[in-house]
Amino acid sequence: MTTRAQWIEGARPRTLPAALAPVLAGTGAAAGLGGFDAIAALLCLVLALALQVAVNYANDYSDGVRGTDDVRTGPTRLVASGAATPAAVKRAALIAGGVGALAGLALVVWTGHWWLLAVGAASLVAAWGYTGGARPYGYLGLGELFVFVFFGLVATAGTTFAQAGTVSVGTWCAAVAIGSLACAILMANNLRDIRTDPAAGKRTLAVRLGERRARVAFAVMLAVPYVAAVVATLTSPADVPLQLAPLLALATLPIAIALAVVVLRGASGPDLIGVLKQTGMLELAVAFALALGLWWAGPIGPSLL
């Protein structure tokens, strides 16, 4: 029988900062626009966390039944290790997705933005399609693209719009920053498995780029948030006392540099597990800094929605 600890480990709690970060940054942007809504923020958080857990269980199920996780460097998976049956893990994924769907529906009812239902539906389809279905996009090297869109742009800007009813240039800068760091987490994960994934038919972006270029791509993904923070600052009103507030994100730059150096120097296998965890915490720290910066700086750039 699967233990509670095994189910918790199967949910991959180390990935949850990637769900919290866009909600945090998006809420800070909403506050800067004068539209903070605690209930909407909470519903966005529940939705993001539920979708992240659903993706994790769905990935465990799909990779497990395909045999992709039979040989791996990272933590054991529920299906591959035999700790849980494929049916039980698939059911867990559906339950988590259902919780996300309910939170999304409650958010739509609360805000009155009914078109967000389509965004929610697309997010659920994307969650399953990462490793599920006949042609999972995660096996085609498109994982980072979808992560950037859904765990960066959609999650961050969606959180801001749900609360403020609009988004601005600052919001999109935060969305790009968070999306890029989410991609870095996935790239580190795929670098760890770059030698075993091809044998299982999994051609991730890391596999397609090759190890050397994949490591460079990881470093570039870590650099993007700081460029975004500078852009947000340059487009903030010149007459506000805290115009430079988005540059708070630069306080985390030494961490990003250290992680980039570790990966560029060839960290592999178990060493990349630590990189994964630290990149997740970096994403959370950048999100917190951008949330404060966008809140204190006020509306940055023209409203775009």
C-alpha positions in Angstrom: 0.0 0.0 0.0 1.3 3.4 -0.9 2.2 5.5 2.2 1.3 9.1 2.7 5.0 10.0 2.6 5.2 8.4 -0.9 2.2 10.3 -2.2 3.7 13.5 -0.9 7.1 12.7 -2.5 5.2 11.8 -5.7 3.6 15.3 -5.7 7.2 16.6 -6.0 7.0 19.4 -3.4 10.3 20.8 -4.6 8.5 22.0 -7.8 5.8 23.9 -5.9 7.8 27.2 -5.8 7.2 27.3 -9.6 3.5 27.4 -8.9 3.7 30.0 -6.1 6.1 32.3 -7.9 3.8 33.6 -10.7 0.9 34.1 -8.3 3.2 36.1 -6.0 4.6 38.3 -8.8 1.2 38.7 -10.4 -0.3 39.8 -7.1 2.4 42.4 -6.6 1.7 43.7 -10.0 -2.0 43.9 -9.3 -1.3 45.8 -6.1 0.8 48.3 -8.0 -2.2 48.8 -10.3 -4.4 49.4 -7.3 -6.4 46.2 -7.8 -5.2 43.8 -5.0 -8.0 41.2 -4.3 -7.1 38.7 -1.5 -9.8 36.2 -2.5 -8.9 36.2 -6.1 -5.2 35.9 -5.2 -6.0 32.9 -2.9 -8.0 31.2 -5.7 -5.2 31.8 -8.2 -2.8 30.2 -5.7 -5.0 27.1 -5.2 -5.4 26.8 -9.0 -1.6 27.1 -9.6 -0.7 24.6 -6.9 -3.3 22.1 -8.0 -2.2 22.3 -11.6 1.4 21.8 -10.6 0.6 18.7 -8.6 -1.6 17.4 -11.4 1.2 17.8 -13.9 3.6 16.0 -11.5 1.3 13.0 -11.0 0.4 12.9 -14.7 4.1 12.9 -15.6 4.7 10.1 -13.1 1.9 8.1 -14.6 2.7 8.7 -18.3 6.5 8.2 -18.0 5.9 5.2 -15.7 3.7 3.3 -18.2 6.1 4.2 -21.0 9.1 2.9 -19.1 10.8 6.3 -19.3 11.5 6.3 -15.6 12.9 2.8 -15.4 16.4 4.2 -15.4 16.8 7.6 -13.8 19.1 9.6 -11.6 16.6 11.6 -9.6 14.1 10.5 -6.9 12.1 7.4 -7.6 8.7 7.7 -9.1 5.5 6.1 -7.9 4.7 4.0 -11.0 8.2 3.2 -12.0 9.2 2.0 -8.5 6.0 0.0 -8.1 5.0 2.1 -5.0 1.6 2.8 -6.6 -0.4 1.4 -9.5 -0.7 3.4 -12.7 -4.4 3.6 -12.1 -4.0 5.1 -8.7 -1.5 7.7 -9.9 -3.7 8.6 -12.8 -6.6 9.0 -10.4 -4.4 11.3 -8.2 -3.6 13.4 -11.3 -7.3 13.7 -12.2 -8.2 14.6 -8.6 -5.6 17.4 -8.5 -6.8 18.6 -11.9 -10.3 18.6 -10.6 -9.3 20.7 -7.6 -7.7 23.1 -10.0 -10.8 23.2 -12.2 -13.0 24.0 -9.2 -10.7 26.8 -8.0 -10.7 28.2 -11.6 -14.5 28.1 -11.7 -14.7 29.8 -8.4 -12.3 32.5 -9.6 -14.3 33.1 -12.7 -17.5 33.4 -10.6 -15.8 35.8 -8.2 -14.2 38.0 -10.9 -16.9 37.8 -13.5 -14.3 37.3 -16.2 -15.9 34.3 -17.9 -13.5 34.1 -20.8 -10.9 32.9 -18.3 -12.7 29.5 -18.5 -11.0 29.0 -21.9 -7.6 29.8 -20.4 -8.2 27.3 -17.6 -9.3 24.6 -20.0 -6.2 25.2 -22.1 -4.1 24.9 -19.0 -5.6 21.6 -18.1 -5.1 20.2 -21.6 -1.4 21.5 -21.5 -0.9 19.8 -18.1 -2.0 16.4 -19.5 -0.3 16.8 -22.9 3.2 17.3 -21.4 3.8 13.6 -21.2 0.4 12.1 -21.9 -1.4 11.3 -25.1 -0.2 9.8 -28.3 2.4 12.6 -29.0 3.4 14.2 -25.7 5.0 17.6 -26.4 7.5 17.0 -23.6 9.0 14.2 -25.7 9.3 16.5 -28.7 11.5 19.2 -27.1 8.6 21.6 -26.6 8.4 21.4 -22.8 10.2 24.7 -22.1 7.9 26.5 -24.6 4.7 25.4 -22.9 6.2 26.0 -19.4 7.1 29.5 -20.4 3.7 30.2 -21.7 1.6 28.6 -19.0 3.7 28.8 -15.8 5.1 32.2 -16.8 3.0 34.4 -19.1 -0.5 32.9 -18.4 -0.1 32.3 -14.6 1.5 35.7 -13.9 -0.5 37.9 -16.2 -3.7 35.9 -15.4 -3.2 36.5 -11.7 -2.8 40.2 -12.2 -5.8 40.4 -14.6 -8.0 38.4 -12.2 -7.4 41.0 -9.5 -6.9 44.3 -11.3 -8.9 43.7 -14.5 -5.9 44.8 -16.6 -2.2 44.2 -17.0 0.7 46.5 -17.8 4.3 46.4 -19.1 5.5 45.7 -15.6 3.2 42.7 -15.4 4.6 41.3 -18.6 8.2 41.9 -17.5 7.5 39.9 -14.4 5.7 37.2 -16.4 8.8 36.8 -18.7 11.1 36.7 -15.7 9.1 34.0 -13.9 8.6 32.0 -17.1 12.3 32.0 -17.9 13.1 30.7 -14.4 10.5 28.0 -14.7 12.2 26.9 -18.0 15.5 26.8 -16.2 14.1 24.4 -13.7 12.9 22.1 -16.5 16.2 22.5 -18.3 18.2 21.4 -15.2 15.9 18.4 -14.8 16.3 17.4 -18.4 20.1 17.9 -18.2 20.1 15.4 -15.4 18.4 12.8 -17.6 20.1 13.8 -20.9 21.9 10.5 -21.2 18.9 8.2 -20.4 16.0 10.1 -22.1 17.0 9.3 -25.7 16.9 5.6 -25.1 13.3 6.0 -23.9 12.3 8.1 -27.0 12.2 11.3 -25.0 13.9 14.0 -27.1 13.7 17.0 -24.7 15.1 20.4 -25.6 18.3 19.5 -23.7 18.7 16.4 -25.9 18.0 18.3 -29.1 20.4 21.1 -28.2 23.2 18.8 -27.0 24.7 18.9 -23.6 27.0 21.9 -24.1 24.4 24.2 -25.6 21.8 23.0 -23.1 24.1 24.2 -20.3 24.5 27.6 -22.0 20.7 27.8 -22.5 20.3 27.2 -18.7 22.6 30.1 -18.0 20.7 32.4 -20.4 17.4 31.4 -18.8 18.8 32.6 -15.4 19.9 35.9 -16.9 16.6 36.8 -18.5 14.8 37.9 -15.2 17.4 40.6 -14.6 17.0 42.0 -18.1 13.2 42.0 -17.5 13.7 43.8 -14.1 15.8 46.5 -15.9 13.1 46.9 -18.6 10.4 47.2 -16.0 12.4 50.0 -14.3 13.1 51.9 -17.5 9.4 51.9 -18.3 8.2 52.9 -14.8 7.0 56.5 -14.2 9.9 58.9 -13.7 7.9 60.9 -11.1 7.3 58.2 -8.5 9.5 58.0 -5.4 10.3 54.3 -5.9 10.8 54.2 -9.6 13.9 51.9 -9.1 12.0 49.4 -6.9 11.9 46.6 -9.6 15.7 46.5 -9.4 15.2 44.7 -6.0 15.4 41.6 -8.1 19.1 42.3 -8.7 19.8 41.3 -5.1 19.3 37.7 -6.2 21.8 37.9 -9.1 24.7 36.4 -7.1 22.7 33.2 -6.6 21.9 33.0 -10.3 25.5 33.5 -11.2 26.6 30.7 -8.8 24.0 28.3 -10.2 25.0 29.1 -13.8 28.7 28.5 -13.0 27.9 25.1 -11.4 26.0 24.0 -14.5 28.5 25.5 -17.0 31.3 23.7 -15.3 29.6 20.3 -15.9 27.5 19.4 -12.9 25.6 16.2 -13.7 23.6 13.4 -12.1 22.9 13.9 -8.4 24.6 17.3 -8.4 21.8 18.7 -10.6 19.2 17.7 -8.0 20.6 20.4 -5.8 20.6 22.8 -8.7 16.9 22.0 -9.3 16.0 22.8 -5.7 18.1 26.0 -5.6 16.7 27.2 -9.0 13.2 26.8 -7.6 14.1 28.9 -4.5 15.7 31.5 -6.8 12.5 31.7 -8.8 10.6 32.3 -5.5 13.1 34.9 -4.4 12.9 36.8 -7.7 9.1 36.6 -7.6 9.1 38.1 -4.1 11.5 40.9 -5.2 9.4 41.7 -8.3 6.2 41.6 -6.3 7.5 44.2 -3.9 9.1 46.2 -6.7 6.0 46.3 -8.9 3.8 47.1 -5.9 6.0 50.0 -4.7 6.6 51.4 -8.2 2.9 51.5 -9.0 1.6 51.2 -12.6 4.5 50.5 -15.0 3.9 51.3 -18.6 0.5 51.5 -20.3 -2.3 49.0 -19.6 -2.2 46.4 -22.3 -5.5 44.6 -21.6 
